[in-house]
Amino acid sequence: MAPKVLFVLTSQKVHDETGRPIGWFLPEFAHPYHLLAPHITIDVASPAGGEAPLDPNSVEMFKTDDIAVKFLSEKQELWKNTIKLENVNAEDYDGIFFVGGHGPMFDIARAPIVVSLVKSLADANKLVAAVCHGSAALLDVKLSDGKLLVDGEPVTGFSNAEEDAIGFSGEMPFMLETDLVKNGAKYEKADQPLGAHVCIGRGGKLVTGQNPASGLGVGEKMKVALGV
């Protein structure tokens, strides 16, 4: 039977203070889905359930990306009727993947239901994966042995330099790179901002990508971890 993975999207549509549209980032869902969908069963969930907001900026930025454009036109049912996270049973899945975009910084980071789900899957030695700001889902996850999930592990996510470069640092509730390091992560990043970089930890069961350019790499490493 094909492995079953839960993809998690943000429900945060706008920045609470500025009103700037945020949400989830198109290629960070489209690229891993493109690689994995032929081989695994995928469910899609979000904190609020129902339609998960797509960041319109990501649509514009990736309008010449063939995979993203095809996904946008053909797969809208995936994000327009998501499962509510509170209705998810971790035991039903072989892995979990957190899609990025700035939204997760507000409604996924440190959310008790997210921490609980990730803990359950990690304790069972199942796949935990994230890309870009999706790595915020890994913060404050304490395993049954008392150790934080990212402590001592190679981990990546959107860097402080990248946040500065796009002018979002002042609007973030915290800096992702900074807080991953505070949790003991061996944070890694590409040589240049917005360059692709993927980290593998926990014997291949922890997969993280730095930014939108890392989506395909994350998908490839998830395939390896799932044995497909």
N, C-alpha and C positions, 0 to 999 in steps of 0.2 A: 504494500500500500504506500502511496506517495506521502512524503512528509507533509505536515500541515503547519503553516507559519501564520502568525497574526501580525499584520502590518498595522501600525498605530499612527494616526494622523492627529494633528491638533484641532481643537474646536475654536481657537482664538482667532477671531476675524480681523480685529483692529487693535492697535496699541491703545491701552486703557486711557492714557493721558493725552496723546497727540492725535488720536483718531486715524493714524496712518494705517492703511490696509496691510495686514501681514498674512497669517495663515501658513499653509504648508507649501513647499517649494517643488515645482513641477518635475524637474529632472531627477530629484532625489526619490521620488516615487516611481516615475516612468522607467528610469534606467534599470534599477534592480528588478522591477516587475517584468520587464522585457526579457531579462535573463532567466528569471526563476519560474515564471508562470507555466512554461511548457513542462516543468519537471515536478512541481509541488502544488499542493492545495493552499490557496491564500484566502484568508478572511481579513476584512478591514474594519477597524474599530476606531473610536474617538471618545474623548471624555464625555461629551454631551450626546453622542449618537446622532443619527440623521446626517444631514449634509455637512461635510467638513470643508472649511473655506480654503480655496486655492488662492495663493498670493498672486494677484494680477501682474505684479512686476516680473514674476518668474515666467509667465506666459510670454510677455514681451521680450524678455532676455533670451529665451530659447525658441523663438519663432522660426529659426532656421535649423533647429535640431530635429532630424527626421523622426527619431524615436519618440521624443517629447510631443511633437505635433500629432503623430499617429495616435499616441496614447490619449491625448486631450480630446481628439475627435471621436474615438471609438470606445473609451473605457469610463465614461462619466458615471455609470452606475456604481462603480467601485467607491467613489467618494460622496455620492449623493444619498446613500442609504447605509451609513456605517452602523455597526453594532455599538451600543453603549458599553463603555469599558466595565461598568459595574455588573454587566451581564455575562462577562467573559469568565470561563473556567480555565485556569492555566494548565490543568491536566489534559486538556483537549489538544494541546499544541506541542510541536517539537521545537519551536523557536518563536522568537518575537523580534520585530524590526521596527525601529522608531524613525520615521521620516522627519527630515529637518524642515527649515523655514523658521522665522523668528517666533512663530506661535508657541512652540513647545517651551520656550523660556518662561511663559506665563501660566500655562495650564497643565503642563506635563512634568516639568521640573519639580521634584520633591513631592509630587501629589501622592498621598498615602496609597491610593489604589494602584498607581503605577509602581511605587516602591514594592508593594506586596506582590504584584504580578512578576516583576523582574526577579525578586528574591525567590519566589517559588520555582521559576524556570532555571535560575542559576544553581539553586540548591540541588536540583535534579540533573545537573550537568547538561542542560539543554542550551540551544543557541540563543544568545542575546546579542543583537546587532543594532547599530544606529549610524546615521550619517548626519554630519553638520550639527545643527542645534538639537537634533534628535538625541545626541549624547547627553543632553541635560537630564534625560530619563534615568541615567546611571547614578546620578548624585544621591548620596545618603542611603544607598541600598546596602543594608547590613545583612550578611549571610548568617546561616545558623551557627557557624563557628565563631561569630562575633566580629569577623573581619569585613571591612567595607569591600564591595565588589571590585572597585577600581584600584584598591590599594596595592601598589607594587606591580601593577599591570601596564603594559604599553597601551595607551588610549589616545585617541585624537577627537577633535571636534572643531567647530569654527574658532579660529584663533583670535587673540586680542588684536593683533596687527590687522587682521582682515576686518574685524568689527570697526576699528579705527578708520580703515581705508574707505569703507562705505558710509561712514558718518553715523553709525548706529550706536556707538559705545555709550553715549549720554542718555540713550533711551532704553537701555537694557536694565532689568532688575538686578542683574549681576553679570560678571564676565565669565563665560563658560570655561575658558582655558584656566583662569585663576582658580575657580572653584573645583575643577577636576584635580588640579595640583594640590589644593587644600585637602582633598580626600585621599591623597597619596598616590594618584596616578602618575605613571611615567609618561608625561605628555609628550607627544611627538607632532611635528608638522612638516609640511613640504618646505623646500628651500626658498620658494617664492610664494607670496600671498596668492591664493586661489589656485595653486598647483594641487594636483591630485596626490593624496596620501591615505593609505589604509593601514590600520594596526590590527594585529592578531594577538589575543591574550587568552589566558585560561585554557591552554592546550587546544586552541583553535575554536573554542566555544564563545569567545568574546570578539566581535568584529566591529570596528568603528572606522568611519571615513570622515575626512576633515571638512569637506565642503561640496558644492554641487558637482565639481569635476571628479569627485571620488565615488559617485553612485555606481558606475559600472564595476569598479574595483571591489566595492563592497558586495555587490551581487555575485561576483565571481568567487569571493572568499566564502560567502554564505553557501553557495553550491557545494564547495569543498567540505564545509562543516557538516552539511546535511547528507553528503554522500550521493549527490545526484549529478 
